[in-house]
Amino acid sequence: MALFARLRNESGRGLLRGLAARPQTHFRAFTVKAETQTGHKDVTTNIKAEHNENVIWSDALLTKEERQEFLGAKNKGATLYITGLSGSGKSTVGAALERMLLEMGIHAYRLDGDNIRFGLNAGLGFSAEDREENLRRIGEVAALFADSGVIAITSFISPYRESRDKARDIHKKSDLPFIEVFADVPLEVAESRDPKGLYKKARSGELKEFTGISAPYETPVNPEIVIKTAELSVEDSCHKILDQLKEMGIIQV
């Protein structure tokens, strides 16, 4: 109610137009009338969804660069897509990297494969179709994080090149940096770690279609970053990624 009262008090100009008039902001000027809400004309586009022409894209009132400026960010929004076998260190490195970035004042958030299945993808199983849908959703969610100015760190096995390429394409269409990080580790090392006991189940036949044992893992052809987690410590792996992010201009510290 307070918000609507403030809108009425703007005498027809609208709260957001009042913000736009301030010199420190860069919003495109538009009008929101309390009675008609005509300001939708500035956010409604003619971009229709391929799957449903009645779904219309709603545009932002600022660019990615303006968002970064308003946030006072030391980074560009981007996605670090960490892929590798189970036990390759994806989650461990991802969690450590997230903390390092935040300690540096960098906006970052980790999207972990198992964690996503607790909520957003709880209804998906492990059939080929569900696995692909799982990765499609995470590609879309990571792109939203990146668009908001956050460095999204995803930790998923993501065994097939095609699904990784699809995630890259999602980002490319929105001009968002997508950085594939290959957690490279020999199968025998990953199996010896077996943090969740999954390799043991796969070897016994209890777990079917397990990547690396009874299902393939397609090695990335040209990843932006490779971390050999059997040779590098977690800290060294993180620093290698940080160095690359600095070189790419994703972080400015």
N, C-alpha and C positions, 0 to 999 in steps of 0.2 A: 504494500500500500504506500509506503514511504517513497518508493521509486516512482509510482504513478503520480504522486503529489508533486514530486520534483519535476516530472515531465510537464504537468499542467502549469507549474510556476514559470516554466520557460517561455510562456506566452506564445505557444505555437511553434517556436523554433526547435524545440526538442532538446533533451539533455545532451544527446550525442552531438548535435550541431553546436551546442555551447562548448563542448569539449573541442570540437574541430576548430573553433575560432581562437583557441589558445595558441600562442606562438610556439610553445614548446612541443606541440604535437603536429602530426602530419596526416591526420585523417582527411579523406576527401570530403568536401562539404556536401551535406545532404539534409533534407528536411524530414522531421518526424512530427506529424500533427497528432495531438492527443486523441482526437476523435477518429482519425482515419488510418493512422500508421502508414502513411504513404512512403516512408523511408525504405520500405521493402524493395523499391525500384532500384536502389543502389546496391543491393546484395543479390537480387535475383538475376540470374544469367539466362542465356538461351542454350546452355549446355545440358543435354538430356542424357540420362543413363542408357547404356546400350541394352540393358535387360528390361527397362521400363521407361517409356517416353514421358510418363507422368512424374518421374523423379527428376527434379531440376536442381542443378548445382547452385548452392548459396555461396556467393563470393565473400571474401574477407574485406575489411575496410583498410587494410594495410598490407604492405609487402613483407616478405620474410626478412628483408634487411631492416625495415622499420621495426619489426617485432624484436629483432636482435638488439637494436638500439634502445628501445624502450626497456628491455630487460636488463640492459647494462651487461650483456653477455660477453664472455671471453671466448665464445665459440660459435660456430655455425651449427645448425641442426644437421644431423647425419645419422646413419644407421651403421653400426658395426655388426656384421652378420657372421657370428662365430659358428663354424661348422666343423664337425669331426666325429669320430667314433665315440660311443659311450665309453667313459673313462679316459678320454683324451685331455680332460682338464678345462673344457669349455665353461662350465659353471664356476669352477674355482677361479679361473683367470677373469671371467666376466665380473664376478662379485668383487674381486680385489681391484680391478680396473675401475669399476663404478665408484668405489670408495676413494681411490686416488684422484679421480677427476673431480669429485665433489670437494675434496680437501683443497684442490687447486682453484675452487670457485667456478668450476665448469658444470653446467647443467647436464646431468646424466641420469639415466634410469635403465635398470637391467630387466629384460623380459626373458625369463628362464622357461625352458621347454616343459618341465614338470609343473612349475608354478602356474603356468597358463592353463593347464588341464584341471587345476583346482576350481577355476571359476569360468572364465570366458569360453574355454573349450571343454568343459566338464562333460558335455553331452557327446563328445566324439570318442570313438573307439580307436582301434589300431588296424582297421582294414586299409587297403591301399587308398580307397576313396577318402576315408576319414583322415588319414595321414596327410594327404594332399590338401584337404580343406583346412586342417590344422595349420599348415604352413602358409596357405593363402591368407588366412586371417592374420597370422602374425606379421606377414609382409605388409598388410594394410595398416595394422596397428602401429608397427614400427615407423611407417611413413608418416602417420599422424603425429607421433612423438617428434620425429625429425622436423616436420613442418612447424611444430610449435617452438622450435629452437632448442630442443633437447638432443643430446647424443644418446640414441637408443642402442643398447647393447643386447643383442639377442643371442641366446645360447641354445641351439637346436642341432640335433644330429643332421637333419636335412640331407639325406643320403643321395638324392638325385640332382644332377646338374639342371635338369629342366625346371624343377621347382625353385631352385636357387636363382635361375635366370628370370623366372617369373617375378620373384621378389625384387630383383634388380630393375626389371621393367616398370614395376609399380612406382619405384622411386624416380626412375628416369622420366616418366611422363610428367612428374611434378617438379622436375629439375632439382631433385634432392640427392645429396651425396650418398652412395651406397658402397660400403667398403667390406668386401668379403675377406674374412680372416679364417685361414685354415689351421686348425689345431692338429698339427701333423704328428702322429705317434704310431709306432709299429703296433700291429694287432696284439702281438704277444705281451707288450708292455701294458696296453689298455686292459687286456684280459687279466693280467697279474694284479692290477689295481682293483678291478671289479668292485667299485664302491657300493653298488646296490645289489650285488649278488646276481646280476642278470646274466652274465656270461655262464655262470654255473648252471643256471636254469636252462639256458639255451643249449648247452652241451648235453644236458640230460634229456633234452627233448620236451621239457616242460613248457618252454617258451618258444613259440613258433615264429618264423619270419623275423629273426633278430639280426639287426645290421652287423655285418662283419662275420657272422657265423652261418646263418641260413638265408640271409638276404644281403644284397650287394651294397657297397658304399662306393659311389663314383667320386673319385678324387677330383678336387677343383683343378681346372686347366690353367687358369691365369688369375689366381687370387691376388688382391692388392697386398695382403700381408700373410706371411707364413710364420707360425711360431712352433718350433719343434719342442714340444713340452716334455719329451723324454730327456732333452739335453739342457733346457733352460729352466731356471727356477720360476715360480709364479711371479716374483718381483721382476725378474729379467724379462719375462714374457710381456708383462704390462709395460715396462719401459720401452720395449721394442715397438709396441703399438703406439705409445705416446709420441715417440720420436717420429713415427710415420704420420701421425695426425698433425704434428707441427709442420712437417714438410709439405703436407697437402693443404695447409692453411685452414684446417678445421678448427684448431685451437690456437689462440693467441695468448701466450704466457711468456 
